[in-house]
């Protein structure tokens, strides 16, 4: 009996923590702990797919109105191992960069370069800063071995160097999303077909792929980017072609069609209610223009319904290849119904006794 209880505790504990990181698909954030000796609490980090920077707040900026208007969980540099580097200023915040900081993503652990906000400049205003940090997973072939994404997936064996972002179950209130490192979740995610990433205008790879999109029954070849932000974006040329008006009336909105993006055999819908929102007598646009690099930047309102997979592997010519893929988030149980599992075992134990 006692052995079975211990086994139950072991299974439940490991189901909850093994290899998983909390992922909030609606906000585009993940969690991580910082430090090798006195690790921080979980710090919520914005996913930034075009950056290779990691930023957190230091002890000096923990309290509200110390550096920003919000309280922040912090990384205590003094109590952990880190090599001090250059000092920066970013939007009025003082930032000290440290090398070889231990960062833990669930079970995976790696050393990263981390910028720690530790004060504000004399002339800076104390402004709102809602995120507690950021985690850049951008790609840049010039610093391949210094990429945060590469360092993180390199903690896995050669056949498992990938991340899968799995949103929470859409109808279960207690479900929690997760970022898997080197592990697929076929219960939660539909088939994910991978596409090679494309390069930006500077010749650097980016988490984007060639695709097709249908606007008003017209199909366009597009460069599609997964932004992990709250807003969809479209290139100026697409806006001029299909979304000339910032505001549309009821009739125009009624005639408007959803956008369909095709990734091989997967059709992804961007519904019109994510493009325009009713504001009085009119519908006001919600999307923004891109900076010109990509035609469509797909945001969290759509990504929250899909699993996103980012991969790295070495081809036959020993070139490093990055791929990206999308799969529908299934409505079936994904992150394992812990409560149901434990209730079943408790029922078994009671009756076994």
ZADO-1210 file (C-alpha; in nm, 4 decimals, padded with zeros to 6 digits):
<atoms>
<atom x="00.0000" y="00.0000" z="00.0000" code="UNK" pos="1"/>
<atom x="00.2707" y="00.2488" z="00.1011" code="UNK" pos="2"/>
<atom x="00.4756" y="00.1546" z="-00.2025" code="UNK" pos="3"/>
<atom x="00.1794" y="00.2258" z="-00.4305" code="UNK" pos="4"/>
<atom x="00.1263" y="00.5629" z="-00.2645" code="UNK" pos="5"/>
<atom x="00.4911" y="00.6503" z="-00.3203" code="UNK" pos="6"/>
<atom x="00.4642" y="00.5351" z="-00.6812" code="UNK" pos="7"/>
<atom x="00.1549" y="00.7535" z="-00.7293" code="UNK" pos="8"/>
<atom x="00.3344" y="01.0562" z="-00.5870" code="UNK" pos="9"/>
<atom x="00.6378" y="00.9911" z="-00.8078" code="UNK" pos="10"/>
<atom x="00.4309" y="00.9558" z="-01.1257" code="UNK" pos="11"/>
<atom x="00.2188" y="01.2627" z="-01.0559" code="UNK" pos="12"/>
<atom x="00.5212" y="01.4763" z="-00.9705" code="UNK" pos="13"/>
<atom x="00.7113" y="01.3774" z="-01.2793" code="UNK" pos="14"/>
<atom x="00.4117" y="01.4176" z="-01.5080" code="UNK" pos="15"/>
<atom x="00.3884" y="01.7736" z="-01.3892" code="UNK" pos="16"/>
<atom x="00.7495" y="01.8833" z="-01.4307" code="UNK" pos="17"/>
<atom x="00.9340" y="01.6653" z="-01.6791" code="UNK" pos="18"/>
<atom x="01.0806" y="01.8729" z="-01.9582" code="UNK" pos="19"/>
<atom x="00.7993" y="02.1272" z="-01.9641" code="UNK" pos="20"/>
<atom x="00.7980" y="02.5046" z="-01.9413" code="UNK" pos="21"/>
<atom x="00.4795" y="02.7076" z="-01.8934" code="UNK" pos="22"/>
<atom x="00.3760" y="02.8734" z="-02.2207" code="UNK" pos="23"/>
<atom x="00.1007" y="03.1346" z="-02.2385" code="UNK" pos="24"/>
<atom x="-00.0057" y="03.1386" z="-02.6035" code="UNK" pos="25"/>
<atom x="-00.2346" y="03.4380" z="-02.5582" code="UNK" pos="26"/>
<atom x="00.0507" y="03.6538" z="-02.4308" code="UNK" pos="27"/>
<atom x="00.3433" y="03.4897" z="-02.6103" code="UNK" pos="28"/>
<atom x="00.5403" y="03.4168" z="-02.2916" code="UNK" pos="29"/>
<atom x="00.7341" y="03.1311" z="-02.1315" code="UNK" pos="30"/>
<atom x="00.8848" y="03.0786" z="-01.7860" code="UNK" pos="31"/>
<atom x="01.2442" y="03.0222" z="-01.6768" code="UNK" pos="32"/>
<atom x="01.4565" y="03.0294" z="-01.3612" code="UNK" pos="33"/>
<atom x="01.7859" y="03.2208" z="-01.3416" code="UNK" pos="34"/>
<atom x="02.0869" y="03.1330" z="-01.1263" code="UNK" pos="35"/>
<atom x="02.3074" y="02.8368" z="-01.0370" code="UNK" pos="36"/>
<atom x="02.3291" y="02.8812" z="-00.6582" code="UNK" pos="37"/>
<atom x="02.0186" y="03.0712" z="-00.5494" code="UNK" pos="38"/>
<atom x="01.7836" y="03.0329" z="-00.8434" code="UNK" pos="39"/>
<atom x="01.5135" y="03.2901" z="-00.9000" code="UNK" pos="40"/>
<atom x="01.1450" y="03.2118" z="-00.8903" code="UNK" pos="41"/>
<atom x="00.9868" y="03.1471" z="-01.2283" code="UNK" pos="42"/>
<atom x="01.0252" y="03.4622" z="-01.4358" code="UNK" pos="43"/>
<atom x="00.7792" y="03.5212" z="-01.7187" code="UNK" pos="44"/>
<atom x="00.9617" y="03.6107" z="-02.0395" code="UNK" pos="45"/>
<atom x="00.8257" y="03.7527" z="-02.3622" code="UNK" pos="46"/>
<atom x="00.9216" y="03.5399" z="-02.6628" code="UNK" pos="47"/>
<atom x="01.1048" y="03.7618" z="-02.9118" code="UNK" pos="48"/>
<atom x="01.1692" y="03.5761" z="-03.2399" code="UNK" pos="49"/>
<atom x="01.3741" y="03.8549" z="-03.4016" code="UNK" pos="50"/>
<atom x="01.6088" y="03.9206" z="-03.1101" code="UNK" pos="51"/>
<atom x="01.8890" y="03.7249" z="-02.9467" code="UNK" pos="52"/>
<atom x="01.8714" y="03.9160" z="-02.6196" code="UNK" pos="53"/>
<atom x="01.7713" y="03.7950" z="-02.2751" code="UNK" pos="54"/>
<atom x="01.6583" y="04.0539" z="-02.0217" code="UNK" pos="55"/>
<atom x="01.5428" y="04.0311" z="-01.6597" code="UNK" pos="56"/>
<atom x="01.5175" y="04.2686" z="-01.3639" code="UNK" pos="57"/>
<atom x="01.7721" y="04.2809" z="-01.0827" code="UNK" pos="58"/>
<atom x="01.7117" y="04.3294" z="-00.7105" code="UNK" pos="59"/>
<atom x="01.7320" y="04.7076" z="-00.7488" code="UNK" pos="60"/>
<atom x="01.4193" y="04.7039" z="-00.9662" code="UNK" pos="61"/>
<atom x="01.2017" y="04.4615" z="-00.7721" code="UNK" pos="62"/>
<atom x="00.9637" y="04.7084" z="-00.6066" code="UNK" pos="63"/>
<atom x="00.6947" y="04.9008" z="-00.7901" code="UNK" pos="64"/>
<atom x="00.8065" y="05.2553" z="-00.8792" code="UNK" pos="65"/>
<atom x="01.1738" y="05.1697" z="-00.8305" code="UNK" pos="66"/>
<atom x="01.2531" y="05.1302" z="-01.2001" code="UNK" pos="67"/>
<atom x="00.9089" y="05.0739" z="-01.3498" code="UNK" pos="68"/>
<atom x="00.5554" y="05.1169" z="-01.2253" code="UNK" pos="69"/>
<atom x="00.5216" y="04.7424" z="-01.1657" code="UNK" pos="70"/>
<atom x="00.6673" y="04.4913" z="-00.9191" code="UNK" pos="71"/>
<atom x="00.8936" y="04.2338" z="-01.0849" code="UNK" pos="72"/>
<atom x="01.0405" y="03.8975" z="-00.9823" code="UNK" pos="73"/>
<atom x="01.4166" y="03.9358" z="-00.9985" code="UNK" pos="74"/>
<atom x="01.7489" y="03.7622" z="-01.0570" code="UNK" pos="75"/>
<atom x="01.9989" y="03.8176" z="-00.7746" code="UNK" pos="76"/>
<atom x="02.3349" y="03.8492" z="-00.9497" code="UNK" pos="77"/>
<atom x="02.5327" y="03.8751" z="-00.6249" code="UNK" pos="78"/>
<atom x="02.4217" y="03.5318" z="-00.5053" code="UNK" pos="79"/>
<atom x="02.4988" y="03.3510" z="-00.8299" code="UNK" pos="80"/>
<atom x="02.7849" y="03.2882" z="-01.0709" code="UNK" pos="81"/>
<atom x="02.8057" y="03.5344" z="-01.3599" code="UNK" pos="82"/>
<atom x="03.0734" y="03.7243" z="-01.5521" code="UNK" pos="83"/>
<atom x="03.0091" y="04.0972" z="-01.5595" code="UNK" pos="84"/>
<atom x="03.0259" y="04.2605" z="-01.9002" code="UNK" pos="85"/>
<atom x="02.9261" y="04.5902" z="-02.0568" code="UNK" pos="86"/>
<atom x="02.6741" y="04.8400" z="-01.9255" code="UNK" pos="87"/>
<atom x="02.3892" y="04.9673" z="-02.1428" code="UNK" pos="88"/>
<atom x="02.0940" y="05.2011" z="-02.1317" code="UNK" pos="89"/>
<atom x="01.7640" y="05.0830" z="-02.2806" code="UNK" pos="90"/>
<atom x="01.4589" y="05.3102" z="-02.2801" code="UNK" pos="91"/>
<atom x="01.5721" y="05.4842" z="-01.9632" code="UNK" pos="92"/>
<atom x="01.6629" y="05.1612" z="-01.7840" code="UNK" pos="93"/>
<atom x="02.0207" y="05.0877" z="-01.6833" code="UNK" pos="94"/>
<atom x="02.1253" y="04.7400" z="-01.7915" code="UNK" pos="95"/>
<atom x="02.4353" y="04.5406" z="-01.6984" code="UNK" pos="96"/>
<atom x="02.5175" y="04.2444" z="-01.9213" code="UNK" pos="97"/>
<atom x="02.6460" y="03.9206" z="-01.7649" code="UNK" pos="98"/>
<atom x="02.7923" y="03.6186" z="-01.9429" code="UNK" pos="99"/>
<atom x="02.7592" y="03.2526" z="-01.8447" code="UNK" pos="100"/>
<atom x="02.4387" y="03.2933" z="-01.6457" code="UNK" pos="101"/>
<atom x="02.2726" y="02.9604" z="-01.5698" code="UNK" pos="102"/>
<atom x="01.9154" y="02.9573" z="-01.7003" code="UNK" pos="103"/>
<atom x="01.6785" y="02.6673" z="-01.6369" code="UNK" pos="104"/>
<atom x="01.3886" y="02.5900" z="-01.8683" code="UNK" pos="105"/>
<atom x="01.2129" y="02.3047" z="-01.6924" code="UNK" pos="106"/>
<atom x="01.4652" y="02.0200" z="-01.6849" code="UNK" pos="107"/>
<atom x="01.6898" y="02.1796" z="-01.9482" code="UNK" pos="108"/>
<atom x="01.9755" y="02.3986" z="-01.8269" code="UNK" pos="109"/>
<atom x="02.2104" y="02.6164" z="-02.0283" code="UNK" pos="110"/>
<atom x="02.4363" y="02.9191" z="-01.9892" code="UNK" pos="111"/>
<atom x="02.3286" y="03.2410" z="-02.1594" code="UNK" pos="112"/>
<atom x="02.4301" y="03.6041" z="-02.1822" code="UNK" pos="113"/>
<atom x="02.1732" y="03.7974" z="-01.9799" code="UNK" pos="114"/>
<atom x="02.1099" y="04.1685" z="-01.9456" code="UNK" pos="115"/>
<atom x="01.9951" y="04.2661" z="-01.5961" code="UNK" pos="116"/>
<atom x="01.8034" y="04.5893" z="-01.5429" code="UNK" pos="117"/>
<atom x="01.9462" y="04.7459" z="-01.2271" code="UNK" pos="118"/>
<atom x="01.8385" y="05.1104" z="-01.2232" code="UNK" pos="119"/>
<atom x="01.7128" y="05.4057" z="-01.4239" code="UNK" pos="120"/>
<atom x="01.8919" y="05.7025" z="-01.5729" code="UNK" pos="121"/>
<atom x="01.8724" y="06.0389" z="-01.3959" code="UNK" pos="122"/>
<atom x="01.6448" y="06.1924" z="-01.6577" code="UNK" pos="123"/>
<atom x="01.4175" y="05.8904" z="-01.7044" code="UNK" pos="124"/>
<atom x="01.0522" y="05.8765" z="-01.6103" code="UNK" pos="125"/>
<atom x="00.9211" y="05.5733" z="-01.4261" code="UNK" pos="126"/>
<atom x="00.7066" y="05.4080" z="-01.6894" code="UNK" pos="127"/>
<atom x="00.4881" y="05.0967" z="-01.7020" code="UNK" pos="128"/>
<atom x="00.6705" y="04.7771" z="-01.7971" code="UNK" pos="129"/>
<atom x="00.4275" y="04.4874" z="-01.7876" code="UNK" pos="130"/>
<atom x="00.6623" y="04.2039" z="-01.8772" code="UNK" pos="131"/>
<atom x="00.9198" y="04.0662" z="-01.6336" code="UNK" pos="132"/>
<atom x="01.1760" y="03.9958" z="-01.9020" code="UNK" pos="133"/>
<atom x="01.2317" y="03.8750" z="-02.2544" code="UNK" pos="134"/>
<atom x="01.3822" y="03.5740" z="-02.4254" code="UNK" pos="135"/>
<atom x="01.5157" y="03.6240" z="-02.7771" code="UNK" pos="136"/>
<atom x="01.5152" y="03.3225" z="-03.0076" code="UNK" pos="137"/>
<atom x="01.6205" y="03.5106" z="-03.3208" code="UNK" pos="138"/>
<atom x="01.8437" y="03.3610" z="-03.5887" code="UNK" pos="139"/>
<atom x="02.1699" y="03.5109" z="-03.7128" code="UNK" pos="140"/>
<atom x="02.4141" y="03.2899" z="-03.9014" code="UNK" pos="141"/>
<atom x="02.7088" y="03.5116" z="-03.8036" code="UNK" pos="142"/>
<atom x="02.6750" y="03.4167" z="-03.4375" code="UNK" pos="143"/>
<atom x="02.5307" y="03.0672" z="-03.4785" code="UNK" pos="144"/>
<atom x="02.6856" y="02.9171" z="-03.1668" code="UNK" pos="145"/>
<atom x="02.5838" y="03.2194" z="-02.9583" code="UNK" pos="146"/>
<atom x="02.2143" y="03.1965" z="-03.0434" code="UNK" pos="147"/>
<atom x="01.9914" y="03.1399" z="-02.7410" code="UNK" pos="148"/>
<atom x="01.7775" y="02.9009" z="-02.9436" code="UNK" pos="149"/>
<atom x="02.0815" y="02.6948" z="-03.0443" code="UNK" pos="150"/>
<atom x="02.2185" y="02.6838" z="-02.6893" code="UNK" pos="151"/>
<atom x="01.8827" y="02.5690" z="-02.5556" code="UNK" pos="152"/>
<atom x="01.8119" y="02.2938" z="-02.8097" code="UNK" pos="153"/>
<atom x="02.1742" y="02.1776" z="-02.7949" code="UNK" pos="154"/>
<atom x="02.0942" y="02.0477" z="-02.4462" code="UNK" pos="155"/>
<atom x="01.9156" y="01.7636" z="-02.6293" code="UNK" pos="156"/>
<atom x="02.0559" y="01.4847" z="-02.8452" code="UNK" pos="157"/>
<atom x="02.1048" y="01.5455" z="-03.2178" code="UNK" pos="158"/>
<atom x="01.7658" y="01.4040" z="-03.3203" code="UNK" pos="159"/>
<atom x="01.5701" y="01.6099" z="-03.0671" code="UNK" pos="160"/>
<atom x="01.6967" y="01.9640" z="-03.1132" code="UNK" pos="161"/>
<atom x="01.3662" y="02.1447" z="-03.1348" code="UNK" pos="162"/>
<atom x="01.1057" y="02.3379" z="-02.9388" code="UNK" pos="163"/>
<atom x="00.7307" y="02.2793" z="-02.9516" code="UNK" pos="164"/>
<atom x="00.4980" y="02.5490" z="-02.8193" code="UNK" pos="165"/>
<atom x="00.1739" y="02.3816" z="-02.7096" code="UNK" pos="166"/>
<atom x="-00.1188" y="02.6099" z="-02.6160" code="UNK" pos="167"/>
<atom x="-00.3472" y="02.5166" z="-02.3291" code="UNK" pos="168"/>
<atom x="-00.6571" y="02.3090" z="-02.3957" code="UNK" pos="169"/>
<atom x="-00.9172" y="02.5453" z="-02.5451" code="UNK" pos="170"/>
<atom x="-01.2092" y="02.4355" z="-02.3260" code="UNK" pos="171"/>
<atom x="-01.0497" y="02.3257" z="-01.9985" code="UNK" pos="172"/>
<atom x="-01.0092" y="02.6117" z="-01.7550" code="UNK" pos="173"/>
<atom x="-00.7307" y="02.4475" z="-01.5529" code="UNK" pos="174"/>
<atom x="-00.5262" y="02.3472" z="-01.8550" code="UNK" pos="175"/>
<atom x="-00.1817" y="02.5060" z="-01.8867" code="UNK" pos="176"/>
<atom x="00.0187" y="02.5555" z="-02.2049" code="UNK" pos="177"/>
<atom x="00.3755" y="02.4346" z="-02.2266" code="UNK" pos="178"/>
<atom x="00.6952" y="02.4655" z="-02.4249" code="UNK" pos="179"/>
<atom x="00.8435" y="02.1233" z="-02.4872" code="UNK" pos="180"/>
<atom x="01.2183" y="02.0916" z="-02.5424" code="UNK" pos="181"/>
<atom x="01.3117" y="01.7992" z="-02.7649" code="UNK" pos="182"/>
<atom x="00.9767" y="01.6290" z="-02.7159" code="UNK" pos="183"/>
<atom x="00.6701" y="01.6085" z="-02.9405" code="UNK" pos="184"/>
<atom x="00.3168" y="01.6043" z="-02.8019" code="UNK" pos="185"/>
<atom x="00.1072" y="01.4058" z="-03.0465" code="UNK" pos="186"/>
<atom x="-00.1882" y="01.3942" z="-02.8067" code="UNK" pos="187"/>
<atom x="-00.2153" y="01.7723" z="-02.8097" code="UNK" pos="188"/>
<atom x="-00.0873" y="01.8611" z="-03.1561" code="UNK" pos="189"/>
<atom x="-00.2068" y="01.7607" z="-03.4992" code="UNK" pos="190"/>
<atom x="00.0394" y="01.6729" z="-03.7720" code="UNK" pos="191"/>
<atom x="00.3140" y="01.9345" z="-03.7986" code="UNK" pos="192"/>
<atom x="00.4681" y="01.9689" z="-04.1435" code="UNK" pos="193"/>
<atom x="00.8022" y="02.1470" z="-04.1311" code="UNK" pos="194"/>
<atom x="00.9120" y="02.4143" z="-04.3776" code="UNK" pos="195"/>
<atom x="01.2598" y="02.5583" z="-04.4226" code="UNK" pos="196"/>
<atom x="01.2954" y="02.9107" z="-04.2911" code="UNK" pos="197"/>
<atom x="01.3580" y="03.2007" z="-04.5282" code="UNK" pos="198"/>
<atom x="01.6182" y="03.4756" z="-04.5092" code="UNK" pos="199"/>
<atom x="01.5529" y="03.8431" z="-04.4475" code="UNK" pos="200"/>
<atom x="01.6895" y="04.1303" z="-04.6575" code="UNK" pos="201"/>
<atom x="02.0238" y="04.1127" z="-04.4736" code="UNK" pos="202"/>
<atom x="02.0699" y="03.7469" z="-04.5604" code="UNK" pos="203"/>
<atom x="01.9951" y="03.6270" z="-04.2078" code="UNK" pos="204"/>
<atom x="01.7540" y="03.3429" z="-04.1401" code="UNK" pos="205"/>
<atom x="01.4313" y="03.4267" z="-03.9594" code="UNK" pos="206"/>
<atom x="01.1419" y="03.2244" z="-03.8188" code="UNK" pos="207"/>
<atom x="00.9448" y="03.2775" z="-04.1377" code="UNK" pos="208"/>
<atom x="00.8536" y="03.0639" z="-04.4367" code="UNK" pos="209"/>
<atom x="00.7167" y="03.0991" z="-04.7880" code="UNK" pos="210"/>
<atom x="00.3434" y="03.0469" z="-04.7998" code="UNK" pos="211"/>
<atom x="00.0229" y="03.1471" z="-04.9761" code="UNK" pos="212"/>
<atom x="-00.2633" y="03.3583" z="-04.8450" code="UNK" pos="213"/>
<atom x="-00.6100" y="03.4189" z="-04.9866" code="UNK" pos="214"/>
<atom x="-00.7619" y="03.7660" z="-04.9544" code="UNK" pos="215"/>
<atom x="-01.1086" y="03.8207" z="-05.1063" code="UNK" pos="216"/>
<atom x="-01.0683" y="03.5099" z="-05.3252" code="UNK" pos="217"/>
<atom x="-00.7304" y="03.6290" z="-05.4543" code="UNK" pos="218"/>
<atom x="-00.4251" y="03.4206" z="-05.3683" code="UNK" pos="219"/>
<atom x="-00.0937" y="03.5897" z="-05.2908" code="UNK" pos="220"/>
<atom x="00.2536" y="03.4451" z="-05.2408" code="UNK" pos="221"/>
<atom x="00.3677" y="03.5660" z="-04.9015" code="UNK" pos="222"/>
<atom x="00.6576" y="03.5499" z="-04.6614" code="UNK" pos="223"/>
<atom x="00.4899" y="03.4392" z="-04.3368" code="UNK" pos="224"/>
<atom x="00.6410" y="03.5177" z="-03.9954" code="UNK" pos="225"/>
<atom x="00.5263" y="03.3878" z="-03.6561" code="UNK" pos="226"/>
<atom x="00.5521" y="03.6925" z="-03.4310" code="UNK" pos="227"/>
<atom x="00.4252" y="03.5695" z="-03.0886" code="UNK" pos="228"/>
<atom x="00.2742" y="03.9179" z="-03.0377" code="UNK" pos="229"/>
<atom x="-00.0811" y="04.0306" z="-02.9666" code="UNK" pos="230"/>
<atom x="-00.1378" y="04.1907" z="-03.3078" code="UNK" pos="231"/>
<atom x="-00.1361" y="04.0674" z="-03.6660" code="UNK" pos="232"/>
<atom x="00.0656" y="04.2707" z="-03.9155" code="UNK" pos="233"/>
<atom x="00.0539" y="04.3040" z="-04.2935" code="UNK" pos="234"/>
<atom x="00.2879" y="04.4579" z="-04.5476" code="UNK" pos="235"/>
<atom x="00.2074" y="04.8016" z="-04.6858" code="UNK" pos="236"/>
<atom x="00.1378" y="04.6535" z="-05.0285" code="UNK" pos="237"/>
<atom x="-00.1199" y="04.4098" z="-04.8888" code="UNK" pos="238"/>
<atom x="-00.2832" y="04.6835" z="-04.6828" code="UNK" pos="239"/>
<atom x="-00.3084" y="04.9085" z="-04.9893" code="UNK" pos="240"/>
<atom x="-00.4574" y="04.6242" z="-05.1871" code="UNK" pos="241"/>
<atom x="-00.7079" y="04.4797" z="-04.9425" code="UNK" pos="242"/>
<atom x="-00.7395" y="04.7021" z="-04.6356" code="UNK" pos="243"/>
<atom x="-00.7329" y="05.0604" z="-04.7598" code="UNK" pos="244"/>
<atom x="-00.9738" y="05.1901" z="-04.4978" code="UNK" pos="245"/>
<atom x="-00.8807" y="05.2232" z="-04.1328" code="UNK" pos="246"/>
<atom x="-01.2511" y="05.2049" z="-04.0516" code="UNK" pos="247"/>
<atom x="-01.5265" y="05.0176" z="-04.2368" code="UNK" pos="248"/>
<atom x="-01.9043" y="05.0368" z="-04.2072" code="UNK" pos="249"/>
<atom x="-02.1438" y="04.7535" z="-04.1297" code="UNK" pos="250"/>
<atom x="-02.2005" y="04.6628" z="-04.4951" code="UNK" pos="251"/>
<atom x="-01.8293" y="04.6572" z="-04.5752" code="UNK" pos="252"/>
<atom x="-01.7592" y="04.4422" z="-04.2719" code="UNK" pos="253"/>
<atom x="-02.0403" y="04.2035" z="-04.3603" code="UNK" pos="254"/>
<atom x="-01.8973" y="04.1537" z="-04.7111" code="UNK" pos="255"/>
<atom x="-01.5426" y="04.1082" z="-04.5837" code="UNK" pos="256"/>
<atom x="-01.4012" y="03.7546" z="-04.5893" code="UNK" pos="257"/>
<atom x="-01.1663" y="03.5779" z="-04.3543" code="UNK" pos="258"/>
<atom x="-00.8044" y="03.5373" z="-04.4639" code="UNK" pos="259"/>
<atom x="-00.6854" y="03.1841" z="-04.5374" code="UNK" pos="260"/>
<atom x="-00.3156" y="03.1020" z="-04.5121" code="UNK" pos="261"/>
<atom x="-00.2000" y="02.7726" z="-04.6618" code="UNK" pos="262"/>
<atom x="00.0977" y="02.5790" z="-04.5278" code="UNK" pos="263"/>
<atom x="00.1123" y="02.2655" z="-04.7438" code="UNK" pos="264"/>
<atom x="-00.2008" y="02.0730" z="-04.6376" code="UNK" pos="265"/>
<atom x="-00.2874" y="02.3001" z="-04.3453" code="UNK" pos="266"/>
<atom x="-00.5276" y="02.5911" z="-04.3908" code="UNK" pos="267"/>
<atom x="-00.4965" y="02.8568" z="-04.1215" code="UNK" pos="268"/>
<atom x="-00.7817" y="03.1043" z="-04.0875" code="UNK" pos="269"/>
<atom x="-00.7394" y="03.4636" z="-03.9765" code="UNK" pos="270"/>
<atom x="-01.1006" y="03.5629" z="-03.8992" code="UNK" pos="271"/>
<atom x="-01.2157" y="03.9108" z="-03.9822" code="UNK" pos="272"/>
<atom x="-01.3070" y="03.9810" z="-03.6194" code="UNK" pos="273"/>
<atom x="-00.9311" y="03.9733" z="-03.5478" code="UNK" pos="274"/>
<atom x="-00.8799" y="04.2417" z="-03.8129" code="UNK" pos="275"/>
<atom x="-01.1589" y="04.4849" z="-03.7267" code="UNK" pos="276"/>
<atom x="-01.3488" y="04.5564" z="-03.4055" code="UNK" pos="277"/>
<atom x="-01.6834" y="04.7325" z="-03.3750" code="UNK" pos="278"/>
<atom x="-01.6443" y="05.0869" z="-03.2457" code="UNK" pos="279"/>
<atom x="-01.9708" y="05.2789" z="-03.2492" code="UNK" pos="280"/>
<atom x="-02.1184" y="05.2795" z="-03.5991" code="UNK" pos="281"/>
<atom x="-01.7964" y="05.1572" z="-03.7599" code="UNK" pos="282"/>
<atom x="-01.5441" y="04.8776" z="-03.7342" code="UNK" pos="283"/>
<atom x="-01.1944" y="04.9942" z="-03.6453" code="UNK" pos="284"/>
<atom x="-00.8825" y="04.8134" z="-03.7688" code="UNK" pos="285"/>
<atom x="-00.6809" y="04.6114" z="-03.5184" code="UNK" pos="286"/>
<atom x="-00.3813" y="04.5150" z="-03.7334" code="UNK" pos="287"/>
<atom x="-00.0600" y="04.7087" z="-03.7973" code="UNK" pos="288"/>
<atom x="00.1845" y="04.7433" z="-04.0888" code="UNK" pos="289"/>
<atom x="00.5010" y="04.5329" z="-04.0949" code="UNK" pos="290"/>
<atom x="00.8465" y="04.6876" z="-04.1179" code="UNK" pos="291"/>
<atom x="00.8783" y="04.5517" z="-04.4713" code="UNK" pos="292"/>
<atom x="01.0674" y="04.2286" z="-04.4020" code="UNK" pos="293"/>
<atom x="00.7607" y="04.0036" z="-04.4027" code="UNK" pos="294"/>
<atom x="00.4259" y="04.0123" z="-04.5801" code="UNK" pos="295"/>
<atom x="00.2230" y="03.8684" z="-04.2931" code="UNK" pos="296"/>
<atom x="00.3164" y="03.8509" z="-03.9256" code="UNK" pos="297"/>
<atom x="00.0873" y="03.6043" z="-03.7546" code="UNK" pos="298"/>
<atom x="00.0102" y="03.6963" z="-03.3942" code="UNK" pos="299"/>
<atom x="-00.1168" y="03.5190" z="-03.0842" code="UNK" pos="300"/>
<atom x="-00.4907" y="03.5494" z="-03.1644" code="UNK" pos="301"/>
<atom x="-00.4281" y="03.2756" z="-03.4246" code="UNK" pos="302"/>
<atom x="-00.1201" y="03.1047" z="-03.2784" code="UNK" pos="303"/>
<atom x="-00.3105" y="03.0213" z="-02.9585" code="UNK" pos="304"/>
<atom x="-00.5010" y="02.7602" z="-03.1609" code="UNK" pos="305"/>
<atom x="-00.1899" y="02.5944" z="-03.3033" code="UNK" pos="306"/>
<atom x="00.1218" y="02.4136" z="-03.1912" code="UNK" pos="307"/>
<atom x="00.4371" y="02.5831" z="-03.3214" code="UNK" pos="308"/>
<atom x="00.7527" y="02.3805" z="-03.3800" code="UNK" pos="309"/>
<atom x="01.0998" y="02.5304" z="-03.4284" code="UNK" pos="310"/>
<atom x="01.3775" y="02.2900" z="-03.5237" code="UNK" pos="311"/>
<atom x="01.7509" y="02.2735" z="-03.5882" code="UNK" pos="312"/>
<atom x="01.9396" y="01.9898" z="-03.7546" code="UNK" pos="313"/>
<atom x="02.2518" y="01.9199" z="-03.9543" code="UNK" pos="314"/>
<atom x="02.2054" y="01.8085" z="-04.3162" code="UNK" pos="315"/>
<atom x="02.4190" y="01.5608" z="-04.5121" code="UNK" pos="316"/>
<atom x="02.6604" y="01.8403" z="-04.6061" code="UNK" pos="317"/>
<atom x="02.6990" y="01.9353" z="-04.2380" code="UNK" pos="318"/>
<atom x="02.5088" y="02.2607" z="-04.2858" code="UNK" pos="319"/>
<atom x="02.2879" y="02.3781" z="-04.0016" code="UNK" pos="320"/>
<atom x="01.9252" y="02.3944" z="-04.1162" code="UNK" pos="321"/>
<atom x="01.6370" y="02.5626" z="-03.9344" code="UNK" pos="322"/>
<atom x="01.2746" y="02.4688" z="-03.9966" code="UNK" pos="323"/>
<atom x="00.9394" y="02.5873" z="-03.8696" code="UNK" pos="324"/>
<atom x="00.6023" y="02.4163" z="-03.8619" code="UNK" pos="325"/>
<atom x="00.2453" y="02.4557" z="-03.7475" code="UNK" pos="326"/>
<atom x="-00.0071" y="02.1946" z="-03.6323" code="UNK" pos="327"/>
<atom x="-00.3627" y="02.2333" z="-03.5092" code="UNK" pos="328"/>
<atom x="-00.4046" y="02.2270" z="-03.1319" code="UNK" pos="329"/>
<atom x="-00.6360" y="01.9323" z="-03.0726" code="UNK" pos="330"/>
<atom x="-00.9380" y="01.9545" z="-02.8458" code="UNK" pos="331"/>
<atom x="-00.8495" y="01.6229" z="-02.6844" code="UNK" pos="332"/>
<atom x="-00.6643" y="01.5971" z="-02.3533" code="UNK" pos="333"/>
<atom x="-00.3129" y="01.7258" z="-02.4085" code="UNK" pos="334"/>
<atom x="-00.1251" y="01.8138" z="-02.0996" code="UNK" pos="335"/>
<atom x="-00.2667" y="01.5073" z="-01.9263" code="UNK" pos="336"/>
<atom x="-00.5589" y="01.5492" z="-01.6925" code="UNK" pos="337"/>
<atom x="-00.3695" y="01.5387" z="-01.3659" code="UNK" pos="338"/>
<atom x="-00.6852" y="01.5584" z="-01.1570" code="UNK" pos="339"/>
<atom x="-00.8514" y="01.2704" z="-01.3409" code="UNK" pos="340"/>
<atom x="-00.5342" y="01.0644" z="-01.3199" code="UNK" pos="341"/>
<atom x="-00.4975" y="01.1138" z="-00.9458" code="UNK" pos="342"/>
<atom x="-00.8692" y="01.0555" z="-00.8808" code="UNK" pos="343"/>
<atom x="-00.8435" y="00.7257" z="-01.0662" code="UNK" pos="344"/>
<atom x="-00.5462" y="00.6165" z="-00.8547" code="UNK" pos="345"/>
<atom x="-00.7131" y="00.7267" z="-00.5312" code="UNK" pos="346"/>
<atom x="-01.0242" y="00.5319" z="-00.6270" code="UNK" pos="347"/>
<atom x="-00.8057" y="00.2296" z="-00.6938" code="UNK" pos="348"/>
<atom x="-00.6236" y="00.2669" z="-00.3619" code="UNK" pos="349"/>
<atom x="-00.9440" y="00.2996" z="-00.1600" code="UNK" pos="350"/>
<atom x="-01.0986" y="-00.0047" z="-00.3208" code="UNK" pos="351"/>
<atom x="-00.7749" y="-00.1998" z="-00.3010" code="UNK" pos="352"/>
<atom x="-00.7731" y="-00.1393" z="00.0706" code="UNK" pos="353"/>
</atoms>
